[in-house]
Amino acid sequence: TTSSGTLGGVTDHGDGTYSATLTSSTTAGTAVISGSLGGVALTNTVSVNYVAGPANKLGLMTQPVGGSNGAVLSTQPVLQIQDANGNVVTGSSASVTVSIASGAGGSLGGTLSVSASSGVVTFSGVTLTGTVGTNYQLGFASTGLTGVSSSNLSLTGAGSADVSTTTMSSSSGSLTANVASTSTITVQLKDASGNNLSSSGGTVTLTTSSGTLGGVTDHGDGTY
């Protein structure tokens, strides 16, 4: 009997030897073959190692998970260099590159090409910049191997407030010059990609060239 793979029928050669053909499984590992004589188990066994075939494809073992806009992914991707049957090719040091496979306006930062160690590719420090609410997929490629794409991931929130994209608006663009008419001035904090902040981003001060301004109220949701 064998712990892995399949064994053909046993042939008695009539000279004290017996043989059978062992066919390997598709899973790398060790097969232990045991036998019996007249229904009594043989003390000795034999082991046969099944090894991975040539590198054929990439396998994504750990799916990436988004963080806030422009920040490092909260879960970094981990891949394997695999043979056609999905076994890790431990002797491979192939280089794998990550890019945006789908999702408008997204970009990646950090180290985007990593070489395998014992067939395993571990990314670190990869950042994703884009639009909150958009689904992105990451694509992984290596020369000569079948690539793979991630599941959908999205940004968990906006990044830091950016003065160049933050907007200001007035509830009224025209006031009667009577020292009594008022308009509410609203500041919406946005990050560098134009995503609205949803929490306080710091102290905002306002000035006016004419009329008077009351104190600024922080609403705690990215608006003032």
N, C-alpha and C positions, 0 to 999 in steps of 0.2 A: 504494500500500500504506500501511497505518497501523501504528504501533507499539502502539496501544491502541484498543479499540473495534472497530467493523466498518464497512467501506466497501461501498456498493452498486455496481452496475455503472456504468461510465463512459459518459456520453452525449456524442457528438460533435455540436455544434450547427451545424457547417458554416460557421461564421464565424470560425474560429480559436480558439474557446473550447470547453472541455470541462468537464463537471461530474459530480460523484458525491455521493451523500448519505452523510455520516459520522454514525454512531450511537454515542453515548458508551457507555463501559463503566460498571460500577458502582463502579469504583475511582477516587477523585480522583487527579489527576496531569496530566501533559502528554502529548498524543498528537502524534507527528511524522508528517506525511503526506508521502510522497515519490512520485515518478512517473517515467515513462520515455516517450520518444518513439521509436517504431520500434525498441524494444529497447535504446536508449541512455538511461542514467539522466539525468534532469534535474538540473541543478546546484542549483537552488533547491528548498527544501522549505517547508512551512508547519506551524506549531504551533498546537494548540488546547488550551486548558486545561479540564480537567474539575474542577469545584468541588463541594464537599459541598452536599448539600441541607439543608433545615431541620432543626434539632435535633429528635431523635426519641427517643433512648434513652441510657442510661449504659453504658459499656464498662469493665470492670475489667481494667486492663493489668498491674498488679502486685498479686498476692495478698498479704494481710496474713499475718504469721507471729507467733505468740505469743511472749511472754517469760515471765519469772517473774511470780507473782501480784502484781498491783498496779503492775507496772513497765510502761514503754512497750513497745509491740509491737516485736519485733526487726526486722521489716520492715513499714514503713508502707504503706498502700494508695495506689495511684495509679490514677486513672480518666480517661476521656475523655468529653466530650460528643460524641455521634455522631449521624449521620443514619441513616436506615433501613437503609442499606447498610454501616454500620460505618465510615464516613469521619469523621475528627475535624472538628468544626465549629469552626474556629479563631477565628471571631468571637464565640463564646459566652463569657459570663462568669457562667453560671448557678451558683447556690449548691447544693452537695450536702451532705446530712446523713447521718451514719453512726449506726447503732444496732445493738443485739443482735437478730438475726433468729431465732436459735434457740440453745438451751442454757440450762438452768435455773440461776438464781442468778448470772448474769453481769451485770456493769455496766461501762460505759466511762467514762473520764475524759479530760481534756484538751480540745483544740479539736475539736468534733464537727461543725461546719459550716464548709465551705471553699468559696470562690468560684473558679471556673475562671479560668485565665489562658491565653489563646489556645486555649481548649477543653480544657485539661488541668487536672485537679484533683489536687493533691498534699497528702495529709494528713501531719502531723508531730506528734509528742508524744502520740498517742492511747494510752491505757493500758487494760488489761483486768484486771478483778478477778473472781475466780470460784473454781471448784473444780478442783483438779488432777485430770486424768483425764477431764474432761468436754469433749466436742466443742462448740465454738461456731461459729456462722456470723454474719458481719456483713452487715447490709443497708444499701444505699445508695439514697437517694431524692432526687429533685429535681422541683419542681413542673412538671407538664405533660410529664414524660419517663418512659419505662418504666425502672423501677429494676432493680437487679441485686444478687445476694447472692454472698458469697465462698464459697470452699471451706471445709471444716472446718479450724479451728485450735484449738489447745489450749495450756494453760499449761505451761511447761517445768519448773516447780518452784514450791515455796512461796516466799512473801515473807519479810520479816523476822519474827523471833519477836515474839509479842504476849503480854504478861503476863495479859491478860484471858481468853484462850482456851487457854493452855498448861495441861495437865492434870498432876495428881499422883495416883499410885496406890500401894497397898501390897499386897505379896504375901500378907499376912495381916492381917485386920482385928482379930484378937484374939490377944494373947500372954499366956502364963503369966507372972505377976509373980515371976520367980525369978532375975533378973539374968543369964539365960542364953539365953532365947528371943529369936529374931531375926526380923525381917521386912525384905524389900528394898523400899525406897521408890524408885519410878521417876518421873522427870519426862519428859513428852513435850512438846517444844516445838512450838507451832503458830503459824501466822500469823494475821492478823486475820480471815481467812475460815474458819479451822478446819482448814487444810491442815497435815499433819505436815511438819515440817522433816526433811530427810534428811542434814543435816550439822550440825556444831557451830554453835551460835548464840551462844556467849559463855560467860562464867563463871556457873555456877549455885551458889548457896550454900543450905544447908538448916539449919534449927534445929528443935529439939523442945522441947515444954513439959514433957516427962517422959522419962526414960530417957536413953540416949546414942546419938549418931549417928556413924558412921564417916565417913571422907572421901568426897567426891563424885567419882564416876568419870564422865568424859565419854567416851561410846562413839563419838563422831564421826559418829553417824547421826541426830542430833536427840534422842537420849535420854540421860538421866543417871541 
